[in-house]
Amino acid sequence: MCLGIPMQIQTIDGDLAVCEIDGVQREASLMLLADPVAVGDFVLIHAGFAISKLDEEDAQATIDLFRQILAQGGGVE
């Protein structure tokens, strides 16, 4: 199963962004995005690429759902 993780853009340098969620930072390519993004925006990250821009409400709802699943022991085998 593949997951896209909502992350907030911290910095942008050309087509690369450093994105963060819960203190975890990852570098992601912005080259697949159709819409422009800025520092502070939320994007969906998959395999090192930002694949979609998210509004903050949708991003937070997804993050909250991931946190609930992890708190219940989901995702750990």
N, C-alpha and C positions, 0 to 999 in steps of 0.2 A: 504494500500500500504506500502511496506517495502522499505527502502532506505539504501544503503551502502554509507558511507561518506568517501571520501579520507582524510586521516590525515597523518601528518608527525611524525615519531617516534622521541621522545625526549630522553627517557631513556629506558633501557631494564634491567630487573632483572629476570633471569631465563626465564620462559615462559610468563612473563607479561611485557607489554610495556606501558609507558605513551605516548599518542599520542596527537597532538595538531593541531588545525586549527582555525585561526582568534582569538587566545587568549583563546579558549575553550580547556581544557584538559580532556581526558578520559583515564581510564585504560582499556586495551584490552588484551585478551589472544592471544598468538601467536601459540598455539598448533595445529591449523588447517592449518597452512602454510606448503607447501611442500618445498618452497625455503627459504634459510636462509636470514635474514634481519639484518640491522644494524641501529644504530642511524643516522638519516637524511633520511632514506628511507621513501617512501610513501606506505601506505597500505590502503586497503578498509576495513572500520570498519562497522560491522553489529551486533547488539545485543550483544555487548561486546566482539566480536571476530574479529581478523584480518582475513579476508577470502581470500585475494589476495594481492600480492605485485604489485605495480603500478610503471611504470616509471614516472619520474617527469613531463614530457610533458603531458601525459594522465591525471595525477592527477590534474595538473594546469588547463587543459581544462575543466575538470568536475567541479572544484571549481569555475571557472569563469562562467560556465553555471548556477550553483546554485545561484551565486551572482546576475546574470541578472534576474533570475526568482523572487528572493526575492525583488529586486529593483522595479519590476513591480507589486508588491503586491501579487505575487503567493505564494501559500503555507499558506496563512493566510485566515481563514474563519471567 
